[in-house]
């Protein structure tokens, strides 16, 4: 049995989660009005204002690489992106000419995230008259810390650690990262995990970064896309909850949704 299927996925809320960010991005064929038409963005903002009252524009720059060595690189504004955020700026919607994304550092449970995601997708798709999508992705980034004297083997599934769990007497692993890309019944997955090097006096952390996605085109129907993204969430949960040991899960203070 694969380590990914070793334990059932609990339906819990983590009171002290190691999650640093969740982001869902939906890409679609370019709609230039989303870049150049503030009136269109205003319509979208009006639909989202009750949750995301703050709005700001940002410029994305692109460096052009010259064909001749003696030519200087040319810096040009590639496009404008718009960001609307909640009052605490913990939830953000990014809108560009070819994608919409919802991200947060304040994730509680998938039900809450999905409830916030659906009106975002609906507002952009309906106001910009988007008929199809080209890529859908859902990414969870976790940073796990070990308490003083606690080994990674207490927190992380041994199948992931391999020899890192016990490098040998007198040895210490400062960093070790692995990236795996695989296809699952629900989606493709980019899975990055491993020990990040210490920096600025902060001890090493263990990264669990799960990016679930598909590049298959689909109709821009919000309810259908939400159902598909929910299966991505199920896949990401399976990776995370089987990557940590039961002891590791306890450190995140899990509780039932109704508790």
C-alpha positions in Angstrom: 0.0 0.0 0.0 1.3 3.5 -0.9 2.0 5.9 2.0 -0.6 8.2 0.4 -3.4 5.7 1.2 -2.1 4.5 4.6 -4.6 6.4 6.7 -8.2 7.7 6.1 -8.5 11.5 5.7 -10.1 13.0 8.8 -12.7 15.8 8.4 -11.2 18.2 10.9 -10.3 21.8 11.5 -6.7 22.4 12.6 -6.6 25.1 15.3 -2.8 25.5 14.9 -2.3 24.7 11.2 1.1 24.7 9.5 -0.5 26.1 6.4 1.0 29.3 5.1 -1.1 29.8 2.0 -3.9 28.3 -0.1 -4.4 29.5 -3.6 -6.8 28.5 -6.3 -6.2 29.9 -9.8 -8.4 29.5 -12.9 -6.9 30.5 -16.2 -8.9 31.3 -19.3 -8.3 32.7 -22.9 -7.1 36.3 -22.7 -9.8 39.0 -22.2 -8.1 42.3 -22.9 -10.9 44.3 -21.3 -9.9 42.9 -17.9 -6.6 44.7 -18.4 -7.7 47.9 -19.9 -11.3 48.5 -18.9 -11.7 49.9 -15.3 -15.5 49.9 -15.8 -15.5 46.2 -16.1 -13.4 45.8 -13.0 -15.7 48.1 -11.2 -18.7 45.9 -12.1 -16.8 42.9 -10.7 -15.8 44.8 -7.6 -19.4 45.9 -7.0 -20.5 42.2 -6.9 -17.7 41.4 -4.4 -17.6 44.5 -2.4 -19.5 43.0 0.6 -16.6 40.6 1.2 -13.7 42.3 -0.5 -14.0 46.1 -0.1 -10.4 47.0 -0.9 -9.2 47.3 -4.5 -5.8 48.2 -6.0 -4.1 47.9 -9.3 -0.6 46.5 -9.8 1.7 46.5 -12.8 3.5 43.3 -13.9 6.8 43.9 -15.6 8.5 41.7 -18.1 12.2 41.8 -19.1 12.8 41.4 -22.8 16.0 39.5 -23.6 17.8 41.1 -26.6 18.9 39.0 -29.6 22.3 40.8 -29.7 24.7 40.9 -26.8 25.4 44.6 -27.2 21.7 45.5 -26.9 20.4 46.4 -23.4 17.4 44.4 -22.0 14.2 46.3 -22.5 11.8 46.5 -19.5 8.1 46.9 -20.5 4.9 46.8 -18.6 3.3 43.5 -19.6 -0.1 43.9 -18.1 -2.2 45.3 -15.2 -3.5 43.0 -12.5 -6.2 44.0 -10.0 -6.4 42.8 -6.4 -9.4 43.0 -4.1 -9.0 42.1 -0.5 -11.1 41.7 2.7 -10.8 44.3 5.4 -8.0 42.3 7.2 -6.2 41.6 3.9 -6.0 37.9 4.8 -8.1 37.0 1.7 -7.2 38.3 -1.7 -8.7 38.0 -5.2 -6.3 38.6 -8.1 -7.8 39.4 -11.5 -5.7 39.6 -14.7 -6.5 39.4 -18.4 -6.1 35.6 -18.4 -6.8 34.4 -14.8 -8.6 34.8 -11.6 -7.2 33.6 -8.3 -8.4 33.4 -4.7 -5.7 33.1 -2.0 -5.6 33.2 1.8 -3.3 32.9 4.8 -6.4 32.4 7.0 -7.7 29.0 5.8 -10.1 27.2 8.1 -11.8 24.5 6.1 -12.6 23.6 2.5 -16.3 24.4 3.0 -15.5 28.0 3.9 -12.9 28.4 1.0 -15.4 27.0 -1.5 -18.1 29.3 -0.3 -15.8 32.3 -0.9 -14.5 31.0 -4.3 -17.8 30.4 -6.1 -19.0 34.1 -6.1 -15.5 35.2 -7.2 -15.5 32.9 -10.2 -19.1 33.7 -11.1 -18.5 37.5 -11.0 -15.5 37.4 -13.3 -17.0 34.8 -15.7 -20.3 36.6 -16.0 -19.1 40.2 -16.2 -16.3 39.4 -18.6 -18.4 36.9 -20.6 -15.9 34.1 -20.3 -17.0 30.8 -21.9 -14.1 28.4 -21.3 -11.1 27.8 -19.0 -7.7 26.5 -19.9 -6.2 25.5 -16.5 -7.4 25.0 -13.0 -5.1 24.7 -10.0 -5.4 24.4 -6.2 -2.2 24.7 -4.1 -1.6 24.2 -0.4 1.8 25.3 1.1 2.6 24.0 4.6 5.6 24.7 6.8 6.0 22.4 9.7 8.2 23.2 12.7 9.8 20.7 15.1 9.8 21.4 18.8 13.1 21.4 20.6 14.4 17.9 20.8 11.7 16.5 18.5 12.9 14.6 15.5 11.3 14.8 12.0 10.5 11.1 12.3 8.0 11.9 15.0 6.2 14.3 12.7 6.7 13.1 9.1 5.8 9.8 7.5 8.9 7.6 7.4 8.3 6.8 3.7 9.0 10.4 2.9 12.0 10.8 5.2 14.0 7.8 4.1 17.5 8.1 5.4 16.9 11.8 6.5 15.2 10.4 9.6 18.6 9.0 10.7 21.6 10.5 8.8 24.0 8.9 11.3 25.9 9.9 14.4 27.5 13.3 14.1 25.6 14.2 11.0 22.8 16.7 10.5 20.7 17.3 7.4 20.5 21.1 6.8 18.3 20.9 3.7 16.8 18.3 1.4 14.0 18.8 -1.1 12.3 16.5 -3.5 9.8 17.3 -6.2 7.5 14.6 -7.7 4.9 15.0 -10.4 2.3 12.4 -10.8 -1.1 11.7 -12.3 -4.0 10.7 -10.1 -7.6 9.8 -11.0 -8.7 13.3 -10.0 -5.9 15.5 -11.4 -2.2 16.0 -11.9 -0.1 16.7 -8.8 3.1 18.5 -8.2 4.3 17.4 -4.8 7.3 19.2 -3.1 8.5 18.2 0.3 11.6 18.2 2.4 13.7 20.1 4.9 14.2 23.8 4.2 17.5 25.3 5.4 17.5 27.5 8.5 17.6 31.3 7.9 17.8 34.5 10.0 17.9 32.5 13.2 14.8 30.5 12.3 15.2 26.7 12.6 14.7 24.4 9.7 11.1 23.6 8.7 9.6 20.8 6.7 7.8 21.8 3.6 4.7 20.0 2.3 3.7 21.8 -0.9 0.9 20.2 -2.9 -0.2 21.6 -6.2 -3.2 19.9 -7.8 -4.1 21.0 -11.3 -5.4 20.1 -14.8 -4.6 21.7 -18.1 -7.6 20.3 -19.9 -10.0 22.9 -21.3 -13.5 23.0 -19.7 -16.6 25.1 -20.0 -16.7 28.1 -17.6 -19.6 26.9 -15.5 -18.9 27.9 -11.8 -20.8 25.1 -10.2 -19.1 22.4 -12.3 -15.7 23.9 -11.7 -16.3 24.0 -8.0 -17.2 20.3 -8.0 -14.0 19.6 -9.9 -11.8 21.7 -7.6 -13.4 20.0 -4.6 -11.9 16.7 -5.9 -8.5 18.5 -6.1 -9.0 19.4 -2.4 -9.7 15.8 -1.6 -6.5 14.8 -3.3 -4.4 17.5 -1.5 -5.9 16.4 1.8 -4.9 12.8 1.2 -1.3 13.8 0.5 -1.1 16.1 3.6 -2.8 13.9 6.2 -0.8 10.9 5.2 2.5 12.8 5.0 2.3 13.7 8.7 2.3 11.1 11.4 -0.6 10.8 14.0 1.7 12.4 16.5 2.5 15.2 14.0 -1.2 15.8 13.4 -1.8 16.2 17.1 0.6 19.1 17.3 -1.8 21.0 15.0 -4.7 20.7 17.5 -7.3 19.0 15.3 -10.9 19.1 16.2 -14.1 18.1 14.5 -16.0 20.7 12.4 -18.8 20.8 14.9 -16.5 20.9 17.9 
